[in-house]
Amino acid sequence: MNPRTIDGRLAAGNSRFALVVARFNELVTSRLLEGALDTLRRHGAAEEQVTVVRVPGSFELPLVADRLARSGQFDAVCCLGAVIQGQTTHHEYINQQVARGFMQTSLETGVPVLFGVLTCQTMEQALDRAGGKAGNKGAEAVLAALEVVDVLGQLPEAEQG
Ligand code: DLZ
């Protein structure tokens, strides 16, 4: 068996990327953004192919991502945030809803919205995943974006209706 196989290449090409970054827990999200930008640069994206949009917190990510995805100006939208379980139950309400919002926008628009939101119990765990010993989730979100954009470019267009 040697089936036709479609693999995404990790190259920016002429694609345009939006990075939406939550300011809440900025110590963490600024590192996610650094990882994301570095990964885009390393894969050939020029400055004019990348737009960074800041929002107050992760709760605001889906709305802004949705607007960007529907603008027709971007091939992928990467959302970066850090929801850390503190002394509030905020995280219980936010994580699934945010993920659901990204998924909904992706499916409705055909523009991939990537989940680069850390959902951690402690700040230490978050920092580990923002360029520390457990990698950088911002960089991972961009890699996923590059791959999916390329895969979508190789797939047949969806039929109308
Ligand atoms: C209010 C709040 C809290 C308690 N925790 C976080 C968090 O851990 N991560 C995050 O990105 N944002 C948090 N926010 C802010 C909300 O996402 C949102 O910006 C505000 O509730 C205003 O809508």
Backbone and ligand atoms as CSV (ligand in chain L), in Angstrom:
chain,resi,resn,atom,element,x,y,z
A,1,MET,N,N,0.834,-1.211,0.000
A,1,MET,CA,C,0.000,0.000,0.000
A,1,MET,C,C,0.861,1.250,0.000
A,2,ASN,N,N,0.573,2.112,-0.924
A,2,ASN,CA,C,1.290,3.384,-0.938
A,2,ASN,C,C,0.277,4.493,-1.206
A,3,PRO,N,N,-0.610,4.743,-0.227
A,3,PRO,CA,C,-1.709,5.677,-0.479
A,3,PRO,C,C,-1.216,7.101,-0.665
A,4,ARG,N,N,-2.013,7.871,-1.394
A,4,ARG,CA,C,-1.742,9.309,-1.494
A,4,ARG,C,C,-1.788,9.881,-0.068
A,5,THR,N,N,-0.756,10.600,0.286
A,5,THR,CA,C,-0.670,11.116,1.657
A,5,THR,C,C,-0.450,12.621,1.613
A,6,ILE,N,N,-1.185,13.328,2.413
A,6,ILE,CA,C,-1.032,14.784,2.455
A,6,ILE,C,C,-0.422,15.168,3.794
A,7,ASP,N,N,0.754,15.725,3.727
A,7,ASP,CA,C,1.428,16.196,4.939
A,7,ASP,C,C,1.634,17.694,4.832
A,8,GLY,N,N,1.486,18.379,5.931
A,8,GLY,CA,C,1.719,19.819,5.917
A,8,GLY,C,C,3.208,20.132,6.028
A,9,ARG,N,N,3.652,21.080,5.195
A,9,ARG,CA,C,5.042,21.530,5.316
A,9,ARG,C,C,5.101,22.694,6.287
A,10,LEU,N,N,6.206,22.778,6.998
A,10,LEU,CA,C,6.362,23.837,7.994
A,10,LEU,C,C,7.106,25.010,7.384
A,11,ALA,N,N,6.395,25.745,6.530
A,11,ALA,CA,C,7.000,26.938,5.930
A,11,ALA,C,C,5.921,28.006,5.812
A,12,ALA,N,N,6.291,29.235,6.108
A,12,ALA,CA,C,5.284,30.303,6.137
A,12,ALA,C,C,4.790,30.665,4.735
A,13,GLY,N,N,5.634,30.485,3.725
A,13,GLY,CA,C,5.234,30.881,2.364
A,13,GLY,C,C,4.747,32.316,2.364
A,14,ASN,N,N,3.614,32.544,1.689
A,14,ASN,CA,C,3.042,33.904,1.661
A,14,ASN,C,C,1.893,34.062,2.644
A,15,SER,N,N,1.720,33.114,3.530
A,15,SER,CA,C,0.557,33.142,4.435
A,15,SER,C,C,0.665,34.284,5.439
A,16,ARG,N,N,-0.516,34.703,5.913
A,16,ARG,CA,C,-0.559,35.803,6.879
A,16,ARG,C,C,-1.126,35.277,8.203
A,17,PHE,N,N,-0.474,35.679,9.261
A,17,PHE,CA,C,-0.796,35.131,10.574
A,17,PHE,C,C,-1.179,36.245,11.543
A,18,ALA,N,N,-2.260,35.999,12.286
A,18,ALA,CA,C,-2.604,36.906,13.386
A,18,ALA,C,C,-2.287,36.190,14.697
A,19,LEU,N,N,-1.659,36.917,15.598
A,19,LEU,CA,C,-1.406,36.394,16.949
A,19,LEU,C,C,-2.231,37.243,17.902
A,20,VAL,N,N,-3.145,36.626,18.629
A,20,VAL,CA,C,-3.958,37.358,19.597
A,20,VAL,C,C,-3.436,36.975,20.978
A,21,VAL,N,N,-3.037,37.983,21.749
A,21,VAL,CA,C,-2.328,37.717,23.009
A,21,VAL,C,C,-3.059,38.355,24.182
A,22,ALA,N,N,-3.355,37.544,25.181
A,22,ALA,CA,C,-3.985,38.074,26.398
A,22,ALA,C,C,-2.928,38.771,27.260
A,23,ARG,N,N,-3.304,39.926,27.826
A,23,ARG,CA,C,-2.364,40.639,28.693
A,23,ARG,C,C,-2.363,40.093,30.120
A,24,PHE,N,N,-3.450,39.454,30.525
A,24,PHE,CA,C,-3.517,38.880,31.873
A,24,PHE,C,C,-2.409,37.821,31.996
A,25,ASN,N,N,-1.715,37.818,33.117
A,25,ASN,CA,C,-0.538,36.943,33.306
A,25,ASN,C,C,0.528,37.235,32.242
A,26,GLU,N,N,0.803,38.507,32.093
A,26,GLU,CA,C,1.689,38.949,31.003
A,26,GLU,C,C,3.098,38.354,31.089
A,27,LEU,N,N,3.539,38.091,32.300
A,27,LEU,CA,C,4.859,37.466,32.444
A,27,LEU,C,C,4.921,36.191,31.589
A,28,VAL,N,N,3.830,35.450,31.606
A,28,VAL,CA,C,3.760,34.194,30.847
A,28,VAL,C,C,3.449,34.472,29.376
A,29,THR,N,N,2.435,35.307,29.124
A,29,THR,CA,C,1.988,35.452,27.732
A,29,THR,C,C,3.021,36.180,26.863
A,30,SER,N,N,3.837,37.046,27.495
A,30,SER,CA,C,4.884,37.702,26.691
A,30,SER,C,C,5.896,36.661,26.214
A,31,ARG,N,N,6.101,35.624,27.018
A,31,ARG,CA,C,7.033,34.555,26.603
A,31,ARG,C,C,6.402,33.660,25.535
A,32,LEU,N,N,5.106,33.461,25.654
A,32,LEU,CA,C,4.423,32.692,24.599
A,32,LEU,C,C,4.537,33.441,23.271
A,33,LEU,N,N,4.359,34.769,23.353
A,33,LEU,CA,C,4.449,35.583,22.138
A,33,LEU,C,C,5.864,35.534,21.551
A,34,GLU,N,N,6.854,35.626,22.419
A,34,GLU,CA,C,8.248,35.528,21.943
A,34,GLU,C,C,8.465,34.222,21.193
A,35,GLY,N,N,8.002,33.128,21.786
A,35,GLY,CA,C,8.154,31.804,21.154
A,35,GLY,C,C,7.431,31.751,19.821
A,36,ALA,N,N,6.245,32.346,19.779
A,36,ALA,CA,C,5.458,32.325,18.549
A,36,ALA,C,C,6.168,33.129,17.452
A,37,LEU,N,N,6.630,34.321,17.801
A,37,LEU,CA,C,7.290,35.177,16.800
A,37,LEU,C,C,8.585,34.543,16.309
A,38,ASP,N,N,9.340,33.980,17.240
A,38,ASP,CA,C,10.603,33.345,16.871
A,38,ASP,C,C,10.349,32.188,15.899
A,39,THR,N,N,9.314,31.414,16.179
A,39,THR,CA,C,9.002,30.258,15.318
A,39,THR,C,C,8.549,30.717,13.934
A,40,LEU,N,N,7.763,31.784,13.890
A,40,LEU,CA,C,7.353,32.304,12.583
A,40,LEU,C,C,8.572,32.770,11.789
A,41,ARG,N,N,9.448,33.515,12.473
A,41,ARG,CA,C,10.663,34.025,11.812
A,41,ARG,C,C,11.492,32.862,11.264
A,42,ARG,N,N,11.699,31.849,12.102
A,42,ARG,CA,C,12.527,30.707,11.687
A,42,ARG,C,C,11.926,29.932,10.519
A,43,HIS,N,N,10.629,30.067,10.339
A,43,HIS,CA,C,9.994,29.338,9.237
A,43,HIS,C,C,9.677,30.252,8.061
A,44,GLY,N,N,10.345,31.379,8.042
A,44,GLY,CA,C,10.339,32.196,6.826
A,44,GLY,C,C,9.318,33.313,6.767
A,45,ALA,N,N,8.613,33.587,7.862
A,45,ALA,CA,C,7.620,34.669,7.819
A,45,ALA,C,C,8.317,36.022,7.931
A,46,ALA,N,N,7.934,36.938,7.057
A,46,ALA,CA,C,8.450,38.309,7.142
A,46,ALA,C,C,7.531,39.109,8.066
A,47,GLU,N,N,8.065,40.230,8.551
A,47,GLU,CA,C,7.328,41.050,9.515
A,47,GLU,C,C,5.920,41.408,9.019
A,48,GLU,N,N,5.831,41.742,7.728
A,48,GLU,CA,C,4.531,42.200,7.211
A,48,GLU,C,C,3.505,41.065,7.085
A,49,GLN,N,N,3.931,39.838,7.310
A,49,GLN,CA,C,2.980,38.713,7.277
A,49,GLN,C,C,2.362,38.444,8.652
A,50,VAL,N,N,2.808,39.192,9.650
A,50,VAL,CA,C,2.397,38.884,11.026
A,50,VAL,C,C,1.766,40.118,11.677
A,51,THR,N,N,0.598,39.905,12.280
A,51,THR,CA,C,-0.082,40.981,13.025
A,51,THR,C,C,-0.312,40.496,14.461
A,52,VAL,N,N,0.055,41.325,15.430
A,52,VAL,CA,C,-0.150,40.989,16.845
A,52,VAL,C,C,-1.286,41.868,17.381
A,53,VAL,N,N,-2.256,41.228,18.012
A,53,VAL,CA,C,-3.377,41.964,18.613
A,53,VAL,C,C,-3.427,41.599,20.096
A,54,ARG,N,N,-3.470,42.620,20.963
A,54,ARG,CA,C,-3.533,42.333,22.399
A,54,ARG,C,C,-4.953,42.506,22.924
A,55,VAL,N,N,-5.335,41.632,23.842
A,55,VAL,CA,C,-6.652,41.716,24.491
A,55,VAL,C,C,-6.423,41.646,26.001
A,56,PRO,N,N,-7.431,42.078,26.805
A,56,PRO,CA,C,-7.200,42.101,28.262
A,56,PRO,C,C,-6.919,40.720,28.855
A,57,GLY,N,N,-7.761,39.744,28.548
A,57,GLY,CA,C,-7.571,38.415,29.146
A,57,GLY,C,C,-8.043,37.338,28.199
A,58,SER,N,N,-7.905,36.093,28.632
A,58,SER,CA,C,-8.250,34.966,27.753
A,58,SER,C,C,-9.726,34.959,27.383
A,59,PHE,N,N,-10.549,35.484,28.268
A,59,PHE,CA,C,-11.987,35.531,27.980
A,59,PHE,C,C,-12.276,36.283,26.682
A,60,GLU,N,N,-11.449,37.268,26.373
A,60,GLU,CA,C,-11.678,38.098,25.180
A,60,GLU,C,C,-11.073,37.487,23.909
A,61,LEU,N,N,-10.308,36.418,24.052
A,61,LEU,CA,C,-9.635,35.859,22.872
A,61,LEU,C,C,-10.616,35.400,21.774
A,62,PRO,N,N,-11.680,34.658,22.129
A,62,PRO,CA,C,-12.530,34.117,21.050
A,62,PRO,C,C,-13.185,35.192,20.186
A,63,LEU,N,N,-13.665,36.250,20.794
A,63,LEU,CA,C,-14.351,37.295,20.028
A,63,LEU,C,C,-13.407,37.952,19.030
A,64,VAL,N,N,-12.230,38.296,19.515
A,64,VAL,CA,C,-11.266,38.982,18.639
A,64,VAL,C,C,-10.739,38.019,17.573
A,65,ALA,N,N,-10.519,36.779,17.972
A,65,ALA,CA,C,-10.074,35.772,16.984
A,65,ALA,C,C,-11.125,35.596,15.895
A,66,ASP,N,N,-12.383,35.609,16.306
A,66,ASP,CA,C,-13.469,35.436,15.344
A,66,ASP,C,C,-13.489,36.576,14.325
A,67,ARG,N,N,-13.320,37.814,14.824
A,67,ARG,CA,C,-13.320,38.960,13.911
A,67,ARG,C,C,-12.157,38.856,12.921
A,68,LEU,N,N,-11.005,38.485,13.422
A,68,LEU,CA,C,-9.827,38.379,12.554
A,68,LEU,C,C,-10.017,37.269,11.527
A,69,ALA,N,N,-10.563,36.153,11.970
A,69,ALA,CA,C,-10.756,35.014,11.050
A,69,ALA,C,C,-11.735,35.387,9.935
A,70,ARG,N,N,-12.749,36.184,10.261
A,70,ARG,CA,C,-13.767,36.553,9.269
A,70,ARG,C,C,-13.332,37.716,8.374
A,71,SER,N,N,-12.186,38.324,8.691
A,71,SER,CA,C,-11.756,39.507,7.934
A,71,SER,C,C,-11.260,39.163,6.532
A,72,GLY,N,N,-10.904,37.906,6.317
A,72,GLY,CA,C,-10.348,37.523,5.021
A,72,GLY,C,C,-8.886,37.935,4.891
A,73,GLN,N,N,-8.310,38.477,5.946
A,73,GLN,CA,C,-6.930,38.974,5.855
A,73,GLN,C,C,-5.896,38.007,6.430
A,74,PHE,N,N,-6.376,36.900,7.016
A,74,PHE,CA,C,-5.420,35.999,7.673
A,74,PHE,C,C,-5.674,34.545,7.293
A,75,ASP,N,N,-4.580,33.788,7.216
A,75,ASP,CA,C,-4.688,32.356,6.929
A,75,ASP,C,C,-4.800,31.542,8.201
A,76,ALA,N,N,-4.354,32.109,9.315
A,76,ALA,CA,C,-4.484,31.423,10.604
A,76,ALA,C,C,-4.448,32.461,11.717
A,77,VAL,N,N,-5.123,32.119,12.802
A,77,VAL,CA,C,-5.162,32.999,13.979
A,77,VAL,C,C,-4.682,32.164,15.174
A,78,CYS,N,N,-3.593,32.587,15.784
A,78,CYS,CA,C,-3.055,31.857,16.948
A,78,CYS,C,C,-3.391,32.638,18.211
A,79,CYS,N,N,-4.047,31.997,19.138
A,79,CYS,CA,C,-4.464,32.682,20.371
A,79,CYS,C,C,-3.577,32.250,21.530
A,80,LEU,N,N,-3.036,33.234,22.221
A,80,LEU,CA,C,-2.087,32.951,23.302
A,80,LEU,C,C,-2.601,33.527,24.613
A,81,GLY,N,N,-2.647,32.700,25.625
A,81,GLY,CA,C,-3.118,33.155,26.930
A,81,GLY,C,C,-2.643,32.207,28.010
A,82,ALA,N,N,-2.890,32.582,29.258
A,82,ALA,CA,C,-2.508,31.727,30.390
A,82,ALA,C,C,-3.593,31.834,31.452
A,83,VAL,N,N,-4.320,30.746,31.602
A,83,VAL,CA,C,-5.339,30.706,32.655
A,83,VAL,C,C,-4.754,29.876,33.801
A,84,ILE,N,N,-4.539,30.544,34.910
A,84,ILE,CA,C,-3.884,29.881,36.041
A,84,ILE,C,C,-4.885,29.786,37.191
A,85,GLN,N,N,-5.017,28.594,37.724
A,85,GLN,CA,C,-5.965,28.392,38.826
A,85,GLN,C,C,-5.431,29.106,40.057
A,86,GLY,N,N,-6.136,30.127,40.454
A,86,GLY,CA,C,-5.672,30.861,41.632
A,86,GLY,C,C,-6.649,30.671,42.756
A,87,GLN,N,N,-6.999,31.770,43.370
A,87,GLN,CA,C,-7.933,31.680,44.478
A,87,GLN,C,C,-9.370,31.891,44.009
A,88,THR,N,N,-9.551,32.007,42.700
A,88,THR,CA,C,-10.909,32.162,42.169
A,88,THR,C,C,-11.268,30.921,41.357
A,89,THR,N,N,-12.531,30.825,41.001
A,89,THR,CA,C,-12.967,29.692,40.170
A,89,THR,C,C,-13.062,30.097,38.706
A,90,HIS,N,N,-12.405,31.226,38.393
A,90,HIS,CA,C,-12.444,31.768,37.043
A,90,HIS,C,C,-12.166,30.696,35.988
A,91,HIS,N,N,-11.119,29.910,36.235
A,91,HIS,CA,C,-10.696,28.928,35.230
A,91,HIS,C,C,-11.804,27.925,34.896
A,92,GLU,N,N,-12.659,27.627,35.879
A,92,GLU,CA,C,-13.710,26.634,35.649
A,92,GLU,C,C,-14.677,27.110,34.567
A,93,TYR,N,N,-14.839,28.405,34.466
A,93,TYR,CA,C,-15.791,28.946,33.498
A,93,TYR,C,C,-15.136,29.214,32.153
A,94,ILE,N,N,-13.855,29.482,32.193
A,94,ILE,CA,C,-13.239,30.049,30.998
A,94,ILE,C,C,-12.664,29.010,30.026
A,95,ASN,N,N,-11.966,27.997,30.521
A,95,ASN,CA,C,-11.172,27.147,29.623
A,95,ASN,C,C,-12.005,26.491,28.520
A,96,GLN,N,N,-13.060,25.811,28.921
A,96,GLN,CA,C,-13.841,25.085,27.916
A,96,GLN,C,C,-14.566,26.026,26.965
A,97,GLN,N,N,-15.025,27.139,27.508
A,97,GLN,CA,C,-15.759,28.088,26.658
A,97,GLN,C,C,-14.828,28.705,25.617
A,98,VAL,N,N,-13.628,29.016,26.055
A,98,VAL,CA,C,-12.650,29.600,25.126
A,98,VAL,C,C,-12.322,28.580,24.036
A,99,ALA,N,N,-12.075,27.356,24.428
A,99,ALA,CA,C,-11.758,26.306,23.446
A,99,ALA,C,C,-12.932,26.123,22.482
A,100,ARG,N,N,-14.123,26.128,23.017
A,100,ARG,CA,C,-15.316,25.965,22.186
A,100,ARG,C,C,-15.447,27.117,21.171
A,101,GLY,N,N,-15.152,28.337,21.646
A,101,GLY,CA,C,-15.217,29.502,20.757
A,101,GLY,C,C,-14.234,29.375,19.607
A,102,PHE,N,N,-13.016,28.950,19.909
A,102,PHE,CA,C,-12.006,28.805,18.844
A,102,PHE,C,C,-12.472,27.768,17.822
A,103,MET,N,N,-12.965,26.654,18.337
A,103,MET,CA,C,-13.398,25.562,17.450
A,103,MET,C,C,-14.539,26.026,16.551
A,104,GLN,N,N,-15.477,26.723,17.156
A,104,GLN,CA,C,-16.638,27.197,16.391
A,104,GLN,C,C,-16.200,28.111,15.252
A,105,THR,N,N,-15.311,29.054,15.575
A,105,THR,CA,C,-14.828,29.971,14.533
A,105,THR,C,C,-14.093,29.209,13.442
A,106,SER,N,N,-13.238,28.275,13.835
A,106,SER,CA,C,-12.491,27.491,12.834
A,106,SER,C,C,-13.442,26.811,11.872
A,107,LEU,N,N,-14.448,26.148,12.426
A,107,LEU,CA,C,-15.351,25.359,11.577
A,107,LEU,C,C,-16.239,26.247,10.721
A,108,GLU,N,N,-16.639,27.385,11.267
A,108,GLU,CA,C,-17.533,28.263,10.498
A,108,GLU,C,C,-16.802,29.031,9.400
A,109,THR,N,N,-15.547,29.386,9.658
A,109,THR,CA,C,-14.832,30.239,8.701
A,109,THR,C,C,-13.870,29.454,7.807
A,110,GLY,N,N,-13.436,28.286,8.260
A,110,GLY,CA,C,-12.406,27.552,7.531
A,110,GLY,C,C,-11.012,28.099,7.807
A,111,VAL,N,N,-10.929,29.088,8.671
A,111,VAL,CA,C,-9.613,29.633,9.059
A,111,VAL,C,C,-9.215,28.991,10.392
A,112,PRO,N,N,-8.076,28.306,10.428
A,112,PRO,CA,C,-7.699,27.670,11.688
A,112,PRO,C,C,-7.450,28.681,12.807
A,113,VAL,N,N,-8.055,28.409,13.953
A,113,VAL,CA,C,-7.806,29.215,15.156
A,113,VAL,C,C,-7.104,28.290,16.143
A,114,LEU,N,N,-5.873,28.624,16.455
A,114,LEU,CA,C,-5.040,27.711,17.233
A,114,LEU,C,C,-5.117,28.008,18.723
A,115,PHE,N,N,-5.096,26.945,19.508
A,115,PHE,CA,C,-5.260,27.041,20.959
A,115,PHE,C,C,-3.878,27.096,21.623
A,116,GLY,N,N,-3.406,28.303,21.843
A,116,GLY,CA,C,-2.128,28.473,22.552
A,116,GLY,C,C,-2.375,29.045,23.934
A,117,VAL,N,N,-3.369,28.464,24.593
A,117,VAL,CA,C,-3.731,28.958,25.934
A,117,VAL,C,C,-3.299,27.924,26.961
A,118,LEU,N,N,-2.449,28.340,27.871
A,118,LEU,CA,C,-2.031,27.438,28.946
A,118,LEU,C,C,-3.139,27.357,29.981
A,119,THR,N,N,-3.407,26.155,30.451
A,119,THR,CA,C,-4.401,25.977,31.517
A,119,THR,C,C,-3.680,25.230,32.639
A,120,CYS,N,N,-3.169,25.977,33.583
A,120,CYS,CA,C,-2.268,25.396,34.592
A,120,CYS,C,C,-2.780,25.636,36.009
A,121,GLN,N,N,-2.226,24.842,36.917
A,121,GLN,CA,C,-2.595,25.028,38.324
A,121,GLN,C,C,-1.740,26.098,38.989
A,122,THR,N,N,-0.506,26.230,38.558
A,122,THR,CA,C,0.400,27.180,39.210
A,122,THR,C,C,1.158,28.008,38.181
A,123,MET,N,N,1.671,29.137,38.661
A,123,MET,CA,C,2.502,29.995,37.816
A,123,MET,C,C,3.755,29.236,37.373
A,124,GLU,N,N,4.299,28.417,38.259
A,124,GLU,CA,C,5.507,27.663,37.914
A,124,GLU,C,C,5.244,26.734,36.718
A,125,GLN,N,N,4.120,26.043,36.755
A,125,GLN,CA,C,3.772,25.160,35.626
A,125,GLN,C,C,3.626,25.981,34.341
A,126,ALA,N,N,3.025,27.161,34.478
A,126,ALA,CA,C,2.825,28.004,33.289
A,126,ALA,C,C,4.176,28.448,32.721
A,127,LEU,N,N,5.065,28.887,33.584
A,127,LEU,CA,C,6.378,29.351,33.100
A,127,LEU,C,C,7.169,28.200,32.460
A,128,ASP,N,N,7.015,27.002,33.017
A,128,ASP,CA,C,7.667,25.820,32.415
A,128,ASP,C,C,7.233,25.637,30.970
A,129,ARG,N,N,5.975,25.988,30.687
A,129,ARG,CA,C,5.411,25.766,29.341
A,129,ARG,C,C,5.486,27.013,28.467
A,130,ALA,N,N,6.140,28.021,28.979
A,130,ALA,CA,C,6.275,29.276,28.221
A,130,ALA,C,C,7.758,29.569,28.001
A,131,GLY,N,N,8.465,28.548,27.528
A,131,GLY,CA,C,9.887,28.716,27.247
A,131,GLY,C,C,10.770,28.083,28.306
A,132,GLY,N,N,10.164,27.444,29.305
A,132,GLY,CA,C,10.932,26.755,30.343
A,132,GLY,C,C,11.163,25.298,29.979
A,133,LYS,N,N,11.217,24.454,31.008
A,133,LYS,CA,C,11.639,23.069,30.755
A,133,LYS,C,C,10.594,22.237,29.990
A,134,ALA,N,N,9.391,22.725,29.874
A,134,ALA,CA,C,8.367,21.954,29.145
A,134,ALA,C,C,8.042,22.587,27.790
A,135,GLY,N,N,8.972,23.333,27.239
A,135,GLY,CA,C,8.777,23.891,25.898
A,135,GLY,C,C,8.049,25.221,25.898
A,136,ASN,N,N,7.513,25.572,24.746
A,136,ASN,CA,C,6.819,26.851,24.618
A,136,ASN,C,C,5.532,26.641,23.809
A,137,LYS,N,N,4.424,26.780,24.484
A,137,LYS,CA,C,3.122,26.512,23.847
A,137,LYS,C,C,2.806,27.531,22.747
A,138,GLY,N,N,3.402,28.709,22.839
A,138,GLY,CA,C,3.209,29.700,21.767
A,138,GLY,C,C,3.871,29.223,20.485
A,139,ALA,N,N,5.079,28.695,20.632
A,139,ALA,CA,C,5.795,28.143,19.474
A,139,ALA,C,C,5.028,26.957,18.910
A,140,GLU,N,N,4.504,26.122,19.795
A,140,GLU,CA,C,3.747,24.929,19.331
A,140,GLU,C,C,2.488,25.337,18.566
A,141,ALA,N,N,1.832,26.387,19.038
A,141,ALA,CA,C,0.612,26.837,18.353
A,141,ALA,C,C,0.963,27.301,16.939
A,142,VAL,N,N,2.078,27.993,16.806
A,142,VAL,CA,C,2.489,28.462,15.473
A,142,VAL,C,C,2.859,27.285,14.576
A,143,LEU,N,N,3.557,26.305,15.117
A,143,LEU,CA,C,3.899,25.128,14.298
A,143,LEU,C,C,2.623,24.447,13.791
A,144,ALA,N,N,1.639,24.341,14.688
A,144,ALA,CA,C,0.364,23.734,14.286
A,144,ALA,C,C,-0.293,24.582,13.194
A,145,ALA,N,N,-0.206,25.906,13.338
A,145,ALA,CA,C,-0.797,26.797,12.333
A,145,ALA,C,C,-0.127,26.588,10.978
A,146,LEU,N,N,1.186,26.557,10.965
A,146,LEU,CA,C,1.915,26.379,9.699
A,146,LEU,C,C,1.489,25.081,9.020
A,147,GLU,N,N,1.427,24.024,9.831
A,147,GLU,CA,C,1.098,22.711,9.278
A,147,GLU,C,C,-0.331,22.679,8.726
A,148,VAL,N,N,-1.266,23.191,9.501
A,148,VAL,CA,C,-2.673,23.109,9.081
A,148,VAL,C,C,-2.939,24.011,7.876
A,149,VAL,N,N,-2.340,25.189,7.854
A,149,VAL,CA,C,-2.515,26.076,6.694
A,149,VAL,C,C,-2.026,25.363,5.431
A,150,ASP,N,N,-0.895,24.689,5.542
A,150,ASP,CA,C,-0.363,24.003,4.364
A,150,ASP,C,C,-1.243,22.817,3.966
A,151,VAL,N,N,-1.713,22.072,4.954
A,151,VAL,CA,C,-2.622,20.948,4.652
A,151,VAL,C,C,-3.877,21.468,3.961
A,152,LEU,N,N,-4.467,22.521,4.510
A,152,LEU,CA,C,-5.698,23.066,3.909
A,152,LEU,C,C,-5.449,23.499,2.464
A,153,GLY,N,N,-4.265,24.067,2.223
A,153,GLY,CA,C,-3.923,24.509,0.866
A,153,GLY,C,C,-3.823,23.355,-0.115
A,154,GLN,N,N,-3.577,22.173,0.369
A,154,GLN,CA,C,-3.455,20.995,-0.508
A,154,GLN,C,C,-4.772,20.248,-0.684
A,155,LEU,N,N,-5.766,20.582,0.146
A,155,LEU,CA,C,-7.045,19.863,0.090
A,155,LEU,C,C,-7.972,20.479,-0.955
A,156,PRO,N,N,-8.918,19.696,-1.452
A,156,PRO,CA,C,-9.905,20.264,-2.377
A,156,PRO,C,C,-10.739,21.327,-1.664
A,157,GLU,N,N,-11.190,22.317,-2.421
A,157,GLU,CA,C,-12.104,23.334,-1.865
A,157,GLU,C,C,-13.389,22.640,-1.415
A,158,ALA,N,N,-14.008,23.199,-0.371
A,158,ALA,CA,C,-15.310,22.655,0.057
A,158,ALA,C,C,-16.353,22.986,-0.991
A,159,GLU,N,N,-17.281,22.066,-1.207
A,159,GLU,CA,C,-18.367,22.344,-2.164
A,159,GLU,C,C,-19.349,23.332,-1.575
A,160,GLN,N,N,-19.906,24.191,-2.419
A,160,GLN,CA,C,-20.896,25.169,-1.926
A,160,GLN,C,C,-22.200,24.462,-1.600
A,161,GLY,N,N,-22.964,25.042,-0.661
A,161,GLY,CA,C,-24.287,24.524,-0.367
A,161,GLY,C,C,-24.239,23.574,0.758
L,1,DLZ,C1,C,-10.386,37.910,35.711
L,1,DLZ,C2,C,-9.366,36.928,35.266
L,1,DLZ,C3,C,-8.882,35.951,36.177
L,1,DLZ,C4,C,-9.339,35.845,37.595
L,1,DLZ,N1,N,-7.953,35.066,35.792
L,1,DLZ,C5,C,-7.494,35.106,34.512
L,1,DLZ,C6,C,-6.510,34.169,34.092
L,1,DLZ,O1,O,-6.012,33.337,34.845
L,1,DLZ,N2,N,-6.092,34.265,32.786
L,1,DLZ,C7,C,-6.590,35.179,31.903
L,1,DLZ,O2,O,-6.168,35.180,30.736
L,1,DLZ,N3,N,-7.514,36.069,32.294
L,1,DLZ,C8,C,-7.973,36.061,33.554
L,1,DLZ,N4,N,-8.897,36.973,33.961
L,1,DLZ,C9,C,-9.346,38.024,33.005
L,1,DLZ,C10,C,-10.473,37.580,32.073
L,1,DLZ,O3,O,-9.998,36.708,31.077
L,1,DLZ,C11,C,-11.148,38.791,31.393
L,1,DLZ,O4,O,-10.193,39.579,30.756
L,1,DLZ,C12,C,-11.903,39.671,32.384
L,1,DLZ,O5,O,-12.801,38.885,33.153
L,1,DLZ,C13,C,-12.698,40.778,31.646
L,1,DLZ,O6,O,-13.674,40.191,30.809
